[in-house]
Amino acid sequence: MKYDTDDFDKDVIDRSHSIPVLVDFWAAWCGPCKVLGPVLEKLAGESDGRWELAKLDTERFPAVATKYRIRSIPNVKLFVDGQVTEEFVGALPEPKVAEWLREVLPSKYNVQLEGAKSLLRRNSLTEAREIFEFIVAAESDNDQARLLLAQTHLGSDPKLAAKTVDSIKLGSKSFEGAEAIGTLAALLERAESQDSFTLDSVSDLYVAAIDKMRSNNFDAALDGFIEVIRKNRYYDDDGSRKACIAIFNVLGEDHQITKSHRSALSAALY
């Protein structure tokens, strides 16, 4: 199996438009490179064609090393669609490299994932759920798909939503979202019981916001929770603020709903 590249543009840039390419920038005099190299080659051999490995000798190709700002080796960069998307420096042990790869490699089902996310945004939960279930079955380590699958269960079955993200561990990019699912699921479960919340002038507004969340209407839910904060900041042990933060973490910082409510939450709090 060929790993060393003599044609970076062909073997890395062009190839990365078809499959992710991991580039090991190394040199013969580099001791840590000799430790990391076999680890990367072993993982590449076990990748089942999900990604390819290319090795570039920085002594032979200094111009390429300079272009990609290689100042210390070993330096490992992941190329997707011609661009560097992730990287690390130094000789990590095999379990750490494997964990890193699980986090940074794009899914083979990215097209399906984006389609399901679009369905989720349109509140087509059943259709989205079927796609997320397929992806999670095919890629059990796809934490993003697992988190999105949990979101489809949140309103109808909070316990199942919380259980779905149980396997997402600290260190995963989806961990904050998984914790947020747990927070929202617990709130939804409490709301199923009568007299769960202290009677107050904002209690009906609070329950209404939870009901909006149950129907996946996070926009209206956030409006309701923020209004509760304006009227009684600490109702239900600061529950509205916690719910807002959890919704933001489930949706992500780049989601339009998160962006449109961040400043309103800050104004209500301060």
ABEGO torsion letter per residue (X at the ends): XBABBABAAAAAAAAAAABBBBBBBBBAABAAAAAAAAAAAAAAAAAGGABBBBBBBAAABAAAAAAAGBABOBBBBBBBGGBBABBBBEBBBAAAAAAAAAAABBBAAAAAAAAAAAAAAAGBAAAAAAAAAAAAAABAABAAAAAAAAAAAAAABAAAAAAAAAABBBGBAAAAAAAAAAAAAAAAAAAABBGABBBBAAAAAAAAAAAAAAAGBAAAAAAAAAAAAAABAABGGGAAAAAAAAAAAAAEAABAAAAAAAAAAAAAAX
